[in-house]
Amino acid sequence: MNAVFRSFVAMAGLAIATHAVAQVTFYEREGFEGRSFSTERRVEHLDRYGFNDRASSVVVTRDRWEVCDGARFTGRCVVLRPGKYPSLAAMGLNDRVSSVRDVKKNARVEDWRYAPAPMAAQISFYERERFEGRTFSAEEQVVNFRRSGFNDRASSVVVLRDRWEVCDGARFTGRCVVLRPGNYPSLAAMGLNDRVSSVRAVQTGARIDDRRYAPAPLAAQITFYERERFEGRAYSSEEQVDNFQHSGFNDRASSAVVLGDRWEVCEDAQFKGRCIVLRPGRYPSLAAMGLNDRVSSFREVSANARIDESRYAPAPAAAYDYRRRQNERLYEVPVNSVRAVIGTPEQRCWVEQEQVAQERGNASVPAAIAGALIGGILGHQIGGGSGKDIATVGGAVAGAAVGANLGRDSGGLRTQTRDVQRCENVPGQARAEYWEVTYEFRGQEHRVQMADRPGRTISVNEKGEPRA
């Protein structure tokens, strides 16, 4: 009896293991979050399970699976290899999966039918902010950074795939925060600059309290304006544009605001011609870099890309990122005061050529000088002793007078052409350069500079930081 029972348990275990071999799990939101649906067998229509057109990310456990945007494996279909796919958007299937089935182990599948291969979860730390300096990457947990020589050195981080927990103590102790996939140009905002000592990937599907997450990273964004000083029609993008002609903004940009990361902008389509790299900040005029009304394509620069200093545009003015973060609670606060700051007066200078005329009858300065020299020499030769000095002076004066008279008697007008610089003061522009805004939040006064005049209230987060 015991032998029979053991055989039954072994067969049941084998059956469970067999079922676990091929499994696919869909998640309602990207990054394996939200409601999930798992299956070990084909599903002709996800509508029966209340999950039709809802999947945004997926995990494939062993073997391959075919997913389609039409019921009964019709429409557009792609084959997924085993792995984690934090977003179905890249393959055009976000919120569009309607049917799924496993692919037979020996089935031949054309390469073009496969989705892009999933990458292992990875996290990369950088020694300095904005992804500069020495780097350290991991694809699995690190219980103590001291062993890698990177303890308390990380100042920025890039998270690829999945979520990662980073802690300021070894073995995941001390203060810990969870990072979603994205670029974090500074760990100072979360109190972990030069303090990270251990890190581990968060298990797929694990429920994390919102309070444990670091502020969500925002996608890099660039906004172009049709006129200088951020005026006129605007065009914003978080993705590369290889030809501005398609958006009706080709050769129109005159100023720009860069948020998040660096962007490369080029004067020709397909990132050709003259290209420069813009750091995050405000560029009130593209004319200074020779790109006014000439931008035709642009793309985000990879976080860890090394850029030669000669390729950068001149350093911009600071740009505050007022975009709302994910799951961030906002409060409406009354504005106490608003002050417009007008541009300071400027001096405009130019160079003109003019002719200087010397009228007849005026003493000729060159002739007077020449006469003084000659008279001085003659006086010196005639005088002797102390009288020689007096004679020298007298001769110089007399010689100057003779020379001046010679100049008067030469007759006619003397003209001369020369360059003359002229300047005038130009009043500052009537429009405001920016607005100084003050408001009070939770008993503390805040002061901020804004590009646009606010209304009677301003939106702020829990820390009192402005949000648009």
Buried (B, 14 or more C-beta within 10 A) or exposed (E): EEEEEEEEEEEEEEEEEEEEEBBBBBBBBBBBBBEBBEBEEEBBEBBEEEBBEBBBBBBBBEBBBBBBBBBEBEEEBBBBBBBBBBBBEEBEBBEBBBBBBBBEEEEEEEEEEBBEEBEEBBBBBBBBBBBBBEBBEBEEEBBEBEEEEBBEBBBBBBBBBBBBBBBBBBEBEEEBBBBBBBBBBBBEEBEBBEBBBBBBBBEBEEEBEEEEBBBBBBBBBBBBBBBBBBEBEBBEBEEEBBEBEEEEBBEBBBBBBBBBBBBBBBBBBEBEEEBBBBBBBBBBBBEEBEBBBBBBBBBBBEBBEEEEEEEBBEEBEEBBBBEBBEEBEEBEBEBEEBEEEEBEEEEEEEEEEEEEEBEEEEBBEEBBBBBBBBBBBBBBEEBEEEEBEEBBBBBBBBBBBBBBBBBEEEEEEBEEEEEEEEEEEEEEEEEBBBBBBBBEBEEEEBEBBBBEEBEEEBBBBEEBBBBE
